[in-house]
Amino acid sequence: MTYKEATEYLFNQIPAFERQGDSGYKPGLDTAIALDNWLGNPHRAYKCIHIAGTNGKGSVANMLAATLQAAGYRVGLFTSPHLVDFRERIRVDGEMIAKRTVSRFVERWLASGLHCEPSFFELTTVLAFEHFKRQKVDYAVIEVGLGGRLDSSNIITPILSVITNISIDHTQFLGNTLAQIASEKAGIIKPGVPVVIGEASKPEVRAVFERTASTCHSPIVIAHDSPLVMGSVKNSDGTLSIFTTHDDTPLTCQLGGDYQVMNVNTVLHAIEVLRSHGVKIKNSDVRKGLAHVCQYTGFMGRWMVIGKSPTVICDAGHNAGAWVIQSKQLRELDCDKLHVVLGFSADKDIDTVLSMMPTDAIYYFTQAQSSRSMKAHDLQTLAAKHHLHGDSYPMALNAYKAALKAATPRDAIFVGGSFYVLGDLFKHHSVLKPKQG
C-alpha cells in the first residue's frame, strides 16, 4: 500500500469529521481502548500531557512541546487538523511521521481481523501513540481532537492536564451552554492528576472545573487568577515581547497573535506544575522554546506572516471566541488598506464572526475544497448583511491572487476563517510546505 492509498483509506473508507462533518464524529472510548489493547497499550511507555480547550490548545501544545525539546527531551506531538500533509499531526522533535510508517500501520490494521469500526480519528490517535513508543519519546504532548470526555485521546493517564478556555463551538456535540461544554472538556481531568485551566472567567465554567477537580482530588491552577504575564509589545518582525513577573528581560514569542498572551500565561503555569513534579526545565529552555516554536515543532498558521510589501498574514482562528481578539488585532494593523481573504466551515457561528469584522476592508470571499465549507457566494450574501463587501471566489488560491493583485506595498492581506482555507492555499505556496520527514 502506498502512502496516498493509506491516507485515502483513512479519510474516505472511515468517516472523518473534518471532511464529512457530523457523520464523521464518533464519541466514546470503547473502540479506542480496543485498538490500544491490540497495539499493547503503547501510550504507557512515556509520560503524557493532555490539552483540551475551545481555542488555543494547538498553540499551547506546540509551545509546551518546543520548551520540552529545548530542555533536551525527546518529544512526541499529536495535534489536529493538518494544513497540507496528514503527517503534520504526528511529529517527534518536529519531524513528521514517515510515509511508510503510515502505510504499514494501515496494512496491519486491515490484516488485524479486529471486529470494530474505528473512525478516522480513533485510528490516527493510536497510530500516534504507537509511533511515539517506537521513537522512544520521553514526553508526548497530546491535543484533544474534539471535546474531551469522549475523545479517543482520553484513554491516556497524563502527568498534567491543561484546559485552555471555554467558548461556544461544536454545540451539536458538546452542548449549547458554556457549562455543558466545560463539562465535556473537564472530562480529561483524571484522579490525582494536576490540571491547569487557562481562563475561566465565567462563574458557571469555573464551577464545573472546580467541582470536577475536587471530585477527582486533582490539584487545580486557574492561570488567569494569578497572571505570570504582565503585558506584551508587538515587534516589527511579527513576534511578541512578553513581560513576565519572573524576569526583567521579556520573553520573545514567535507566535505574534494578541491571543498568545493568554496562551503564554497558561504555558508558564503548566511549566511551573511540571517543574514541581520533577521535570527539569530551565528558564533558558522556556526562552528558546517560545522564541523558536515554529522551528522546533513545525507549527504553522497562527498569525503567520508570509509576505512583506504588502504584509500577508494567515491565521486559522475559526470561531467566535477566537475572533473576539483577532478582529481587534486586524483593526489595529498599520496599513493603508486591509484586504481579507475569508472562508468558513458551514457549521460555525458565522453570523457572529461577521458582526465583528472591520467594515472598511475589501473582502475576497472563498471556500475550502471540503463538503463542510460554506459556499463562497453564500458567504458573500451573508456578509453583505453586515456591510462587508467584496467578490466571491470558489478557490482560495484565486481569492489570494486577486488580493495580491489589488494590494499596494503599504496594504495588508489577511487570510483566514478556516484551517481548510489555509490548507488549500498552503498547498500552492512552496514557502509554507512543511519539511519532509
C-alpha positions as CSV (number, residue, x, y, z in Angstrom):
1,M,0.0,0.0,0.0
2,T,1.3,3.5,-0.9
3,Y,1.1,6.4,1.4
4,K,-1.5,8.0,-0.8
5,E,-3.6,4.9,-0.7
6,A,-3.3,4.7,3.0
7,T,-4.4,8.2,3.7
8,E,-7.2,8.0,1.2
9,Y,-8.4,4.9,3.0
10,L,-8.2,6.7,6.4
11,F,-10.2,9.7,5.1
12,N,-12.6,8.0,2.7
13,Q,-13.3,4.5,3.9
14,I,-13.6,5.5,7.5
15,P,-15.6,8.6,8.5
16,A,-13.5,11.7,9.1
17,F,-15.2,14.6,10.8
18,E,-13.0,17.2,9.1
19,R,-14.2,16.1,5.7
20,Q,-17.8,14.9,6.4
21,G,-18.9,16.9,9.4
22,D,-21.4,15.4,11.9
23,S,-21.4,11.9,10.3
24,G,-17.7,11.6,11.0
25,Y,-17.9,12.3,14.7
26,K,-17.9,9.2,16.8
27,P,-17.9,9.8,20.6
28,G,-17.0,7.1,23.1
29,L,-13.8,5.3,24.2
30,D,-14.6,1.6,23.7
31,T,-13.1,1.4,20.2
32,A,-10.1,3.4,21.1
33,I,-9.5,1.1,24.1
34,A,-9.8,-2.0,21.8
35,L,-7.3,-0.5,19.4
36,D,-5.0,0.4,22.2
37,N,-5.1,-3.1,23.6
38,W,-4.4,-4.5,20.1
39,L,-1.2,-2.4,20.0
40,G,-0.1,-3.3,23.5
41,N,-1.1,0.0,25.2
42,P,1.8,2.0,23.7
43,H,0.9,5.2,25.5
44,R,2.0,3.7,28.8
45,A,5.7,3.8,27.6
46,Y,6.1,7.5,28.1
47,K,4.7,10.5,30.0
48,C,1.8,12.4,28.5
49,I,0.5,16.0,28.8
50,H,-3.1,16.2,27.7
51,I,-4.5,19.5,26.3
52,A,-8.2,20.5,25.7
53,G,-10.0,23.8,25.2
54,T,-12.1,25.7,22.7
55,N,-9.3,28.0,21.5
56,G,-5.5,28.0,22.0
57,K,-4.9,24.3,22.6
58,G,-2.8,23.9,19.4
59,S,-0.6,26.9,20.4
60,V,-0.3,25.7,24.0
61,A,0.6,22.2,22.8
62,N,3.3,23.4,20.4
63,M,4.8,25.9,22.9
64,L,5.0,23.2,25.6
65,A,6.5,20.7,23.1
66,A,9.0,23.2,22.0
67,T,10.0,24.1,25.5
68,L,10.5,20.4,26.4
69,Q,12.6,19.9,23.2
70,A,14.7,22.9,24.2
71,A,15.2,21.2,27.6
72,G,16.8,18.2,25.8
73,Y,13.9,15.8,25.9
74,R,12.6,13.7,23.0
75,V,9.1,14.9,22.5
76,G,6.1,13.5,20.6
77,L,3.4,15.9,19.5
78,F,-0.1,14.9,18.4
79,T,-2.3,17.7,17.0
80,S,-5.2,18.3,14.6
81,P,-6.2,19.2,12.0
82,H,-3.3,19.3,9.5
83,L,-2.9,22.0,6.9
84,V,-1.1,20.4,4.0
85,D,0.0,16.8,4.9
86,F,-1.7,14.3,7.2
87,R,1.7,13.6,8.8
88,E,1.8,17.1,10.4
89,R,-0.5,15.6,13.0
90,I,2.2,13.2,14.3
91,R,5.7,14.6,15.0
92,V,8.7,13.6,17.1
93,D,11.0,16.5,17.8
94,G,9.4,18.4,14.9
95,E,9.9,15.6,12.3
96,M,6.7,14.3,10.7
97,I,6.0,10.6,10.9
98,A,7.4,8.8,7.8
99,K,5.0,8.0,5.0
100,R,6.0,4.3,5.1
101,T,5.1,4.1,8.8
102,V,1.6,5.4,8.0
103,S,1.1,2.9,5.1
104,R,2.4,0.0,7.1
105,F,0.1,0.8,10.0
106,V,-2.9,0.8,7.7
107,E,-1.8,-2.5,6.2
108,R,-1.5,-4.0,9.7
109,W,-5.0,-2.7,10.6
110,L,-6.6,-4.2,7.5
111,A,-5.0,-7.5,8.3
112,S,-5.8,-7.4,12.0
113,G,-9.2,-9.1,11.9
114,L,-10.4,-6.8,14.7
115,H,-14.2,-6.6,14.8
116,C,-14.7,-2.9,15.3
117,E,-15.4,0.0,13.1
118,P,-13.0,2.8,14.1
119,S,-13.3,6.3,13.0
120,F,-10.5,8.2,11.2
121,F,-9.6,9.9,14.5
122,E,-9.5,6.7,16.5
123,L,-7.1,5.1,14.1
124,T,-5.0,8.2,13.8
125,T,-4.8,8.5,17.6
126,V,-3.5,5.0,18.2
127,L,-1.1,5.4,15.3
128,A,0.4,8.4,17.0
129,F,0.6,6.6,20.4
130,E,2.4,3.6,18.8
131,H,4.8,5.8,16.8
132,F,5.8,7.7,19.9
133,K,6.6,4.4,21.7
134,R,8.7,3.2,18.8
135,Q,10.5,6.5,18.7
136,K,11.2,6.2,22.4
137,V,9.9,9.7,23.3
138,D,10.3,11.0,26.9
139,Y,7.1,13.0,26.7
140,A,4.1,13.2,24.4
141,V,2.0,16.3,24.2
142,I,-1.5,15.2,23.1
143,E,-4.1,17.6,21.9
144,V,-7.7,16.6,22.2
145,G,-9.5,16.3,18.9
146,L,-13.0,17.4,19.9
147,G,-14.4,17.9,23.4
148,G,-12.6,15.8,25.9
149,R,-14.6,13.3,27.9
150,L,-15.5,11.1,24.9
151,D,-12.5,12.0,22.7
152,S,-10.4,8.9,21.7
153,S,-7.3,10.5,23.1
154,N,-8.9,10.4,26.6
155,I,-7.7,6.8,27.2
156,I,-4.4,8.2,28.5
157,T,-3.5,9.0,32.1
158,P,-1.3,12.1,31.8
159,I,1.1,13.7,34.3
160,L,-0.7,17.0,33.6
161,S,-4.0,18.1,32.1
162,V,-4.4,21.5,30.5
163,I,-7.7,23.2,29.5
164,T,-7.1,26.5,27.8
165,N,-10.5,28.1,27.8
166,I,-14.2,27.6,27.0
167,S,-16.4,29.4,24.5
168,I,-19.3,28.3,22.3
169,D,-18.3,25.9,19.5
170,H,-19.4,22.4,18.3
171,T,-22.7,22.8,20.1
172,Q,-24.2,19.8,18.2
173,F,-21.8,17.6,20.1
174,L,-20.8,19.4,23.3
175,G,-23.9,21.2,24.3
176,N,-25.5,24.6,23.9
177,T,-24.2,26.3,27.1
178,L,-20.8,27.2,28.4
179,A,-21.4,24.9,31.5
180,Q,-22.2,21.9,29.2
181,I,-19.2,22.5,27.0
182,A,-17.0,22.9,30.1
183,S,-18.3,19.6,31.5
184,E,-17.2,17.8,28.3
185,K,-13.7,19.5,28.4
186,A,-13.4,18.7,32.1
187,G,-13.7,15.0,31.2
188,I,-9.9,15.0,30.7
189,I,-9.3,15.7,34.4
190,K,-8.0,12.4,35.9
191,P,-7.9,11.3,39.6
192,G,-4.9,12.9,41.3
193,V,-3.5,14.4,38.2
194,P,-2.9,18.2,38.3
195,V,-4.9,20.4,35.9
196,V,-4.1,23.9,34.7
197,I,-7.1,26.0,33.5
198,G,-6.0,28.9,31.2
199,E,-9.1,31.0,31.6
200,A,-12.4,30.5,33.5
201,S,-13.9,34.0,34.0
202,K,-17.5,32.8,33.7
203,P,-18.8,31.6,37.1
204,E,-20.6,28.6,35.6
205,V,-17.4,27.5,33.8
206,R,-15.3,27.9,36.9
207,A,-17.8,26.0,39.0
208,V,-17.6,23.0,36.6
209,F,-13.8,22.8,36.7
210,E,-13.5,23.3,40.4
211,R,-16.2,20.7,41.1
212,T,-14.6,18.1,38.8
213,A,-11.1,18.7,40.2
214,S,-12.5,18.4,43.7
215,T,-14.2,15.1,42.9
216,C,-11.0,13.8,41.3
217,H,-8.8,15.1,44.1
218,S,-6.8,16.8,41.4
219,P,-4.8,19.9,42.2
220,I,-6.1,22.8,40.1
221,V,-4.5,26.0,39.0
222,I,-6.5,28.7,37.2
223,A,-3.8,30.6,35.3
224,H,-5.6,33.9,34.9
225,D,-6.2,34.2,38.6
226,S,-2.5,34.8,39.2
227,P,-1.0,36.1,35.9
228,L,2.6,35.4,35.3
229,V,2.4,37.7,32.1
230,M,2.1,41.4,32.8
231,G,1.9,42.6,29.2
232,S,3.3,42.4,25.7
233,V,4.6,44.5,22.8
234,K,4.4,43.8,19.1
235,N,7.7,43.6,17.4
236,S,8.4,44.7,13.8
237,D,9.3,41.1,12.8
238,G,5.9,39.8,13.8
239,T,6.9,38.4,17.2
240,L,5.7,39.4,20.6
241,S,7.8,40.6,23.5
242,I,6.2,39.1,26.7
243,F,6.8,40.8,30.0
244,T,6.6,38.4,33.0
245,T,6.7,38.5,36.7
246,H,9.7,36.2,36.8
247,D,12.3,38.2,34.8
248,D,13.1,41.8,33.9
249,T,14.1,40.7,30.4
250,P,11.0,40.0,28.3
251,L,10.4,36.6,26.6
252,T,10.2,36.6,22.8
253,C,7.2,34.6,21.5
254,Q,7.5,33.7,17.8
255,L,3.7,33.4,17.6
256,G,2.5,37.0,17.1
257,G,-1.2,36.9,17.7
258,D,-2.6,39.0,20.5
259,Y,-4.4,36.0,21.9
260,Q,-1.0,34.3,22.5
261,V,-0.5,36.5,25.6
262,M,-3.2,34.4,27.4
263,N,-1.7,31.2,25.9
264,V,1.8,32.0,27.1
265,N,0.4,32.6,30.6
266,T,-1.2,29.2,30.5
267,V,2.1,27.6,29.3
268,L,4.1,29.3,32.1
269,H,1.8,28.0,34.7
270,A,1.9,24.5,33.2
271,I,5.7,24.6,33.2
272,E,5.6,25.5,36.9
273,V,3.5,22.5,37.6
274,L,5.8,20.2,35.6
275,R,8.8,21.6,37.5
276,S,7.1,20.9,40.8
277,H,6.7,17.3,39.7
278,G,10.4,16.8,38.8
279,V,10.5,17.8,35.1
280,K,13.8,19.7,34.6
281,I,13.1,22.8,32.6
282,K,15.4,25.8,32.9
283,N,14.4,29.4,32.2
284,S,16.7,29.4,29.2
285,D,14.7,26.4,27.8
286,V,11.5,28.4,28.1
287,R,13.1,31.3,26.2
288,K,14.4,29.1,23.4
289,G,11.1,27.2,23.1
290,L,8.9,30.2,22.9
291,A,11.3,32.1,20.6
292,H,11.7,29.3,18.1
293,V,8.5,27.3,18.5
294,C,7.9,27.0,14.7
295,Q,11.4,25.7,14.1
296,Y,11.1,23.2,17.0
297,T,7.7,21.8,16.1
298,G,6.8,22.8,12.5
299,F,3.8,24.9,13.8
300,M,2.1,26.9,11.1
301,G,-1.0,29.1,10.6
302,R,-1.2,31.2,13.8
303,W,-0.9,34.9,12.9
304,M,1.8,33.8,10.5
305,V,3.4,36.5,8.4
306,I,4.2,35.0,5.0
307,G,4.8,38.1,2.9
308,K,6.0,41.7,3.1
309,S,5.1,44.7,0.9
310,P,2.2,44.0,1.2
311,T,2.2,42.4,4.6
312,V,0.4,39.0,4.3
313,I,-0.9,37.3,7.5
314,C,-2.5,33.9,7.9
315,D,-4.5,32.7,10.9
316,A,-6.6,29.6,11.5
317,G,-8.9,31.2,14.1
318,H,-12.3,29.8,13.1
319,N,-14.9,30.5,15.8
320,A,-16.5,33.5,17.6
321,G,-14.3,33.1,20.7
322,A,-11.1,33.4,18.6
323,W,-12.4,36.3,16.6
324,V,-13.1,38.5,19.6
325,I,-9.4,39.1,19.9
326,Q,-8.5,38.6,16.3
327,S,-10.9,41.2,14.9
328,K,-9.4,43.8,17.2
329,Q,-5.9,43.0,16.0
330,L,-7.0,43.3,12.4
331,R,-8.3,46.8,13.1
332,E,-5.0,47.8,14.6
333,L,-2.8,46.7,11.7
334,D,-0.6,49.5,10.4
335,C,-1.6,49.6,6.8
336,D,-3.2,51.8,4.2
337,K,-5.9,49.3,3.2
338,L,-6.8,45.9,4.6
339,H,-7.7,43.0,2.2
340,V,-9.4,40.0,3.8
341,V,-9.5,36.6,2.1
342,L,-12.2,34.8,4.1
343,G,-13.9,31.4,4.2
344,F,-15.6,29.3,6.9
345,S,-16.9,25.8,7.7
346,A,-20.7,26.0,7.4
347,D,-21.3,24.6,10.9
348,K,-19.6,27.7,12.6
349,D,-21.4,30.7,14.1
350,I,-20.6,32.7,11.0
351,D,-23.1,35.5,11.7
352,T,-21.5,36.3,15.0
353,V,-18.0,36.3,13.5
354,L,-19.0,38.5,10.6
355,S,-20.6,41.0,13.0
356,M,-17.1,41.6,14.4
357,M,-15.3,42.1,11.1
358,P,-14.0,45.6,10.0
359,T,-16.4,47.1,7.6
360,D,-13.8,49.3,5.8
361,A,-11.8,46.3,4.5
362,I,-12.0,44.8,1.0
363,Y,-13.2,41.2,1.1
364,Y,-12.5,38.2,-1.1
365,F,-15.0,35.5,0.0
366,T,-13.9,32.0,-0.7
367,Q,-14.3,28.3,0.3
368,A,-12.2,25.3,1.1
369,Q,-12.4,22.3,-1.1
370,S,-14.4,20.4,1.5
371,S,-18.1,19.5,1.8
372,R,-18.2,21.2,5.2
373,S,-17.4,24.6,3.7
374,M,-19.9,27.4,3.2
375,K,-20.1,28.3,-0.4
376,A,-18.3,31.4,-1.3
377,H,-21.3,33.1,-2.9
378,D,-23.5,32.3,0.2
379,L,-20.8,33.8,2.5
380,Q,-20.7,36.9,0.3
381,T,-24.5,37.2,0.6
382,L,-24.5,36.7,4.4
383,A,-21.6,39.2,4.8
384,A,-23.4,41.9,2.9
385,K,-26.0,42.0,5.7
386,H,-23.1,43.0,8.0
387,H,-21.9,45.7,5.5
388,L,-18.9,43.6,4.4
389,H,-18.4,43.8,0.7
390,G,-16.3,42.1,-2.0
391,D,-16.3,39.4,-4.7
392,S,-16.5,35.7,-4.3
393,Y,-14.0,33.1,-5.5
394,P,-14.6,29.3,-5.5
395,M,-10.9,28.6,-4.8
396,A,-8.8,30.1,-2.0
397,L,-5.7,30.4,-4.3
398,N,-7.7,32.6,-6.8
399,A,-9.0,34.8,-3.9
400,Y,-5.5,35.2,-2.6
401,K,-4.1,36.1,-6.1
402,A,-6.9,38.7,-6.5
403,A,-6.0,40.3,-3.2
404,L,-2.3,40.3,-4.1
405,K,-3.1,42.0,-7.4
406,A,-5.2,44.6,-5.8
407,A,-3.0,45.4,-2.8
408,T,-0.3,48.1,-2.8
409,P,3.0,47.7,-0.9
410,R,1.6,49.6,2.1
411,D,-1.5,47.4,2.3
412,A,-2.1,44.3,4.3
413,I,-3.7,41.0,3.3
414,F,-5.3,38.7,5.9
415,V,-6.2,35.1,5.0
416,G,-8.3,33.1,7.5
417,G,-11.6,31.9,8.9
418,S,-10.8,28.2,8.5
419,F,-7.9,25.7,8.8
420,Y,-9.0,24.3,5.5
421,V,-8.9,27.6,3.6
422,L,-5.3,28.0,4.8
423,G,-4.5,24.4,3.9
424,D,-5.8,24.9,0.3
425,L,-3.6,28.0,0.0
426,F,-0.5,26.4,1.6
427,K,-0.6,23.5,-0.9
428,H,0.2,26.1,-3.6
429,H,2.6,28.2,-1.6
430,S,6.0,26.5,-1.7
431,V,7.5,28.5,1.2
432,L,4.9,27.1,3.6
433,K,5.1,23.4,2.8
434,P,6.3,21.6,5.9
435,K,9.7,20.0,5.8
436,Q,9.7,16.4,4.7
437,G,10.4,13.6,7.3
